[in-house]
């Protein structure tokens, strides 16, 4: 077989070869490109298998989160006290962290670990399973070069990765930042009546067909339904900003609100304050919280409107200059 007789076939084979080589080399459709979507997860574990999280500084455990069914408990190892955690906050931080992928590696040099705050003595999270096995151990380091990014490293690897998010800021907080600060734990649909005691004494009761009535000094009239519904949302969304120091005495009583549920259970919300002369801060406590929580004055005012506010046909006057409008906070976005 001579070259001249088969030159067309040989040229065809060469053309096909160079075409295939160029296709794989240039990858015009991105079939072989390493993208963020194709990158493996940094912490490749199932969230459902996590039963405990240790927040550690080096070898020392600072705080422990423990899963109890659908709730997270927060344990302070300093005095072995256990608190109900802010499960939504912990779950959101967990989802963000588990979404990080091994895409942008910064260095594999162990000499850089101290500089990037991902060395053995730095802050890290240890994920524990139900049978007390370590699922993962990840160091949350300093901010990365890119705006809004963080450096992370698995304890089992030397490579440091960069990912979008302030992970150390999310997790390396004092224990009170992870505690449940809700004042009550029920939904508006379960509220049967509300009794206000203090400078303003009146009650609001649920009637048939989801209507409401207002009782002021024995005078019973129909209440403005839309305003009552707004009040229910204010009560059920009420949260404290921070915990009042245990060692401090709470200020004098200001008002009490008794909320009766359809089950017959009565939740009492105490409001004391202000905490000091000319202060805009009050404290509140309920059976659910068990501890005094700080709340600002505008939230107290949104709770303790005059009885006339709920009478039909009463227009809302604009708030005084410099005062926030008395409306309920927006409900948190559901994931």
Buried (B, 14 or more C-beta within 10 A) or exposed (E): EEEEEEEEEEEEEEEEEEEEEEEEEEEEEEEEEEEEEEBEEBBEEEEEEBBBBBBBEEEEEBBBBBBEEEEBBBBBBEEEEEBBBBBBBBBBBBEBBBEBBBBBEBBEEEEBBEBBBBBEEBBBBBBBBEEEEEBBBBBBBEBBEEEEBBBBBBEEEBBBBBBBBEBBEBBBBEBEBBBBBBBBEBEBEBBBBBBBBEEEEBBBBBEEEEEBBBBBEEEEEEBBBEBBBBBBBBBBBBBBEEBBEEEEEBBEEBBBBBBBBEEEEEBBBBBBBBBEEEEEBBBBBBEBBEBBBBBBBBBBBBBBBEBEBBBEEEEEEEEEEEEEEBEBEEEEEEE
